[in-house]
Amino acid sequence: MQGNTNKVKVLVVGCGNMGASHAWAYHTMDGFEICGIVSTGKSKEVLNEKLGGGYPLFSDYEKALATTSPDAVCISTYPDTHESYAITALEKGCHVFIEKPLADTVAGAERVAAAAQKAGKKLVVGYILRQHPSWERFIQLAQQLGKPLVMRMNLNQQSHGNMWNVHRNLMKSLSPIVDCGVHYIDVMCQMVRSKPVQVYAIGARLTEEIPAGNYNYGQLQIRFEDGSVGWYEAGWGPMVSETAFFVKDVFGPKGSVSIVAKDAGGAGKSDSVEAHTKTESIRLHHAQLDADNNFTQPDEWINLQDEPDHQELCNREQRYFLKAILEDIDLTDHIEDAVNSLRIAFACDESVRTGEVVKL
């Protein structure tokens, strides 16, 4: 590594919810050293103060890169900057950790992936649920239910206050079903390990506060080659109902498995970043019947002891990023999965806009 240290020098770009959490991970981990913090507004000063001060602050990304000469760059800005920021960093010989989505177009995501391969540098995409032991268990249990699977998931957010500002800014470049949907599309693809063949999606624009042609509610449906189907819905805004914002449910021929978040799924939690990753408990239902059509086994409640909070999940993401750098982990599958889930999400967005089924 550069300088007089064996630590990975990292430039933090973007200081919102995710950027601040990643910065805290770098600040507290032995393997990283923050060499600069970048944002266009005041958020960098707020974050720097939270971290005890002392880190160099920049408003201009390219100037920060030139001044600090980092080993790695963490990109947690709005999606419309992801492609250009990532490619610039990779071309300067930096490893990149980037929040999802990888870019705001499929072609852009492919260009970022190609740039990482050309540079021979690590590219890790922030799919936070991949670091969550409860979600890993949820996926494993779903894989034991037989085929085809029916997968039902949503994350509706009754956003207000600053979260509504964040969501309105996000919708300048992406819809909720693309921005959030990539997480859950990725989960569905892991559950079925089958090729998605077609998507259909609907959407609605429920506010004049977002650009014309954009929508703040969407629902997508995916059909897989093995007969499995899945739906996901996401709505953002002060008008969104939070009656059913936390559905995480899968069933197959042998039974069903559901995440039951009794607290995180409660009133007032729908726009809480902390609540979104909570599982609390998993309910496993067995479908086997006896001669009288009564269930032969009671439902099982699985309460996992390792229930990391949002910050700990970000810490785990950064430990994985560090491990990838130090141990030269092959990230080919990781990057392909990120591009593919984005390709499916944008096909869903196309379906909303055209009203047509999109074949993949």
C-alpha positions, 0 to 999 in steps of 0.5 A: 500500500502507499505511504508508510502504512500497510493500511488500505488508504480509502477515499470516502465519496458521499456522506449520506446514510450509507456513506456515513456508515461505511466511513464509520467502518473504515474509521474503526477497522485496523485495515483501512485508513481514510485519506479524504471525505468528499461531498458537494454539500455540508454532509462531509463536515457533519460526518468528519465531526462524528468521526472526531475531525481531522480528515481532509475534506473535498467538494471536488471528486477529481481533485480529491483523487489527485490530492490523496492518491488512494488505494481504494474509493468508496462511492455512496453518491446518487446513482447518476454519478456511479458509473463515471466515479467508478471508472475514473477511480479504476483507471487511476488504479484504485479498488472500488466499493460502490453502493448499489446499483452499480450504475444508472443504466445496464450499459453503464454497469457493463462499462464499470465491470469491464473497467475493473477487469481491465484495471485488475482491481477489485470491485465490490457492490454494496449488496448488504443482504449478502452479508446478513446471516439471517438472509443467508439462512432464509435463502438456504431454507427456501432452496429446500422447499422444492420447485417451483418457488413462489417468492413474495417480497416488498419494501414500501416506505412511508417516507417523510422528513429527510428520507423524503428528500433522499427519495425525491433525489433518488427518483431523478435517476431511478424508480423505487423498483430499480433502486431497492428491487436489485436487492430482492431480485438478487435474493430471488435469483439466489433462491431459484438458481434458474434463468429469469425468462420474462418480467412484467411490471406496473407503476404509478406516479402519486405526487407532482414532486417528482419529474414527469414520467417517473413513478414512486410506486412500482410492482414487478413480477418475474417468471423463471425457466424452472416455473418459479415466480416472484413479485416485489413492490416498492413505494416511496412517499408520505402517501404510502400505506405502511400496513403491509410494507414488510412482506418476505415470504416464499413457498414451494411444494414442501412448505413455506418460509417467512421472515417475521419482523415483529418489531421492525415491521411495526408502525413508524418503521417503514422508512427506517434504514435500521429496520430494513435489514432486521429479520428477528425470526424466521418461520418455517412451515412444513406442508406434509399432511397425514391421512386426515389431511392434518399437518404432520409437523408444527411450524418451526420458529428460528431465532438466530443469535447473530442478528447484526444491526445496520452498522455491523452489516456495513462493517461486514461489507467492508471486511469483505472488501478488505479481504478481497483486496488482500487475498486477491479474491476472484469477484467475477461471479459477484460482479456478474450477479450485480449486473444481472440483477440490474438488467432484470430491474431495468427490464421491469422499469421498461415494462412499467413504461411500455405496458408490455411483458419484457422477455429476457 
